């Protein structure tokens, strides 16, 4: 591969960093906006772009020994942590909703969270099934049924959806058992997540099926003890610098030993999440493009492999020049954005309407 190909991927990464840094500003000392919807969507948008770049490398080879090595090094350092904030913010958001709405939210959780995600996911799976049919690939009934719950795949991303569906079930169980004792409920979800890890390992699934699931319960605990944590970590500029440095150093140090044990690996992930959260306590990331991408997190995550699969035979081949691979990446990203908008405006809206009608019928 010529030098140009390597440059392309690292340029994309640098542009992503610039998009995040463009609206980076110091936070008002009296304002705690780092867990706001706008802020978290910007951060989720940033990491979703990293997920996209990671996924598309399965289609196109970007492995220049010099120029592209920097990007590959960053990928290795971050590893599965690129999805950690999704789970952390999800757990935080669910607990915040429970705190505000109580048992009324818990009762609606199976429909508004679990069923909504499942129906939207299954609709996306059917698109991948249609693509397979059009390209002559047969799908057995067993594979199809398992794909509809995320246990198997038709070429789509699936493990994260299976994980989040299980977490919603754990949340519903724990909050029904412990009611208004949210601390015990969060701990119950933590224990059920450990059970999930044991079962998934026994089933022989890859490590990414379970290695970041605990971030969800960490997000719940953060929601419950946020004020105390803030007063401890963000008490003063000196304390903030100290903790950001400790978490960042812990993350880098644990990276080299994360394969030693499950506990060390979780310490590595925890330090990453803690470093991001601590950093955003005093610096606001509010990028409009990244925020928009974060808003379409579900659709972009589920559908991004579809254009990759469809366009690969037409845009990539043995003789594809470096510039062609660069164009392939940009076109796939652009098409992913378009179909995500269309998907939410059609299928997403239809699913939401069905669930609202079902909810009204129950009330009547």
C-alpha positions, -999 to +999 in steps of 0.1 A: +000+000+000+014+034-009+019+062+017-013+080+006-035+053+020-020+055+054-024+093+054-060+090+047-070+072+079-050+093+102-064+124+085-099+112+093-089+107+129-073+141+132-104+157+116-125+139+142-103+153+170-106+188+155-144+184+154-144+176+191-119+204+200-136+230+179-162+238+206-141+227+235-142+254+262-137+257+299-169+251+320-184+277+342-174+270+377-210+271+388-224+251+359-226+213+359-235+207+323-211+178+316-239+152+320-264+172+300-280+157+269-261+180+245-228+173+261-232+135+263-245+134+227-214+152+215-191+127+233-212+097+221-209+111+186-172+113+189-169+076+200-194+065+174-172+079+147-144+058+162-166+028+160-173+035+124-136+037+116-130+005+135-157-013+116-148-001+081-113-014+086-128-049+082-137-039+046-107-019+035-070-025+044-053+005+060-020-007+073+008+016+061+039+007+082+047+043+091+019+068+085-010+045+094+007+030+124-001+060+145-039+054+140-035+017+146-016+025+178-044+047+190-069+020+182-050-005+202-047+018+232-084+026+232-096-009+223-132-017+235-132+015+256-147+033+225-180+018+235-177+022+273-192+057+274-224+045+255-231+020+283-221+044+311-244+072+298-272+047+293-270+035+329-268+071+341-298+082+320-320+053+331-313+059+368-319+097+363-353+088+348-362+064+376-353+090+402-375+116+385-405+094+376-403+065+401-423+033+395-443+048+367-411+048+346-403+013+357-437+000+346-431+015+312-396+003+308-404-030+291-422-012+263-404+021+261-369+007+264-368-030+258-395-035+232-387-003+214-350-012+209-359-048+200-385-038+173-362-012+158-333-036+158-354-064+142-365-040+115-328-033+107-320-070+107-347-075+081-329-050+059-297-071+062-318-102+055-332-086+023-297-077+012-286-113+017-316-126-003-308-102-032-272-113-032-281-151-032-271-158+004-294-182+022-304-178+058-316-207+079-345-203+102-324-209+133-299-182+123-327-158+115-344-162+149-312-159+168-303-128+148-336-112+158-325-111+194-289-102+187-273-136+195-263-142+159-258-118+130-267-114+093-238-091+088-251-064+112-236-053+145-253-074+172-235-079+205-241-044+218-279-048+212-280-082+229-261-067+258-283-036+262-315-058+260-302-079+288-293-048+309-329-035+305-342-068+317-318-067+346-330-031+354-366-041+353-361-071+376-339-052+401-362-022+403-392-044+409-375-063+436-359-034+455-385-007+445-374+027+457-341+014+472-321+025+441-287+017+456-297-019+461-312-020+427-280-007+411-260-033+430-284-060+419-279-050+383-241-051+389-245-087+402-267-097+373-241-082+350-215-104+365-238-134+360-242-123+324-204-123+320-201-158+334-229-171+310-215-154+279-180-167+287-194-202+291-212-199+258-179-192+241-186-157+228-158-132+221-146-110+249-162-078+235-196-093+243-191-087+280-159-067+288-176-033+291-211-043+304-202-031+340-201+004+327-239+005+327-241-001+365-212+023+370-233+049+353-262+041+377-240+045+407-227+078+394-262+090+391-269+081+427-237+095+442-229+123+417-229+152+442-205+134+465-182+124+437-182+160+423-174+175+457-145+151+460-131+151+425-139+186+414-136+204+447-108+227+434-086+230+403-059+212+421-081+182+431-094+181+395-059+180+380-049+154+405-077+130+397-076+135+360-039+127+361-044+097+383-072+082+361-053+089+329-021+074+343-040+044+357-056+039+323-022+039+305-006+017+332-034-009+333-033-011+295-001-031+296-015-056+321-051-057+311-047-093+298-034-105+332-069-108+348-105-098+345-101-074+374-072-056+359-091-053+326-121-037+344-098-014+362-085-003+328-120+004+315-130+021+348-100+045+346-110+054+310-145+062+320-134+081+351-109+101+331-134+111+305-161+121+331-135+139+352-121+158+323-156+170+312-163+183+346-143+214+337-142+213+299-173+214+278-174+194+245-202+209+225-197+201+188-228+205+167-218+179+141-208+153+168-239+161+188-261+154+158-243+121+152-248+112+189-285+119+185-286+092+158-265+068+178-288+038+175-295+041+138-259+048+128-245+020+150-270-006+136-271+005+099-235+015+092-224-020+081-252-021+054-236+005+030-202-010+038-214-045+026-234-031-004-207-008-017-176-029-011-180-051-043-183-019-065-158+003-048-130-019-035-109-046-052-073-057-056-065-029-079-082-001-059-059+029-055-054+045-021-077+074-031-104+049-039-104+035-004-106+070+010-136+077-012-152+044-001-149+055+036-164+089+030-192+075+008-201+048+033-202+074+061-224+097+040-248+070+030-250+058+067-261+093+077-288+094+050-303+060+057-302+067+094-323+098+089-347+079+066-348+050+090-358+071+120-383+091+100-401+059+088-395+028+108-384+045+140-415+067+139-438+037+131-424+018+161-429+047+184-465+051+172-472+015+178-459+016+213-478+048+221-511+032+209-503+001+230-496+023+260-529+042+256-549+010+253-534-002+286-544+030+303-580+027+289 
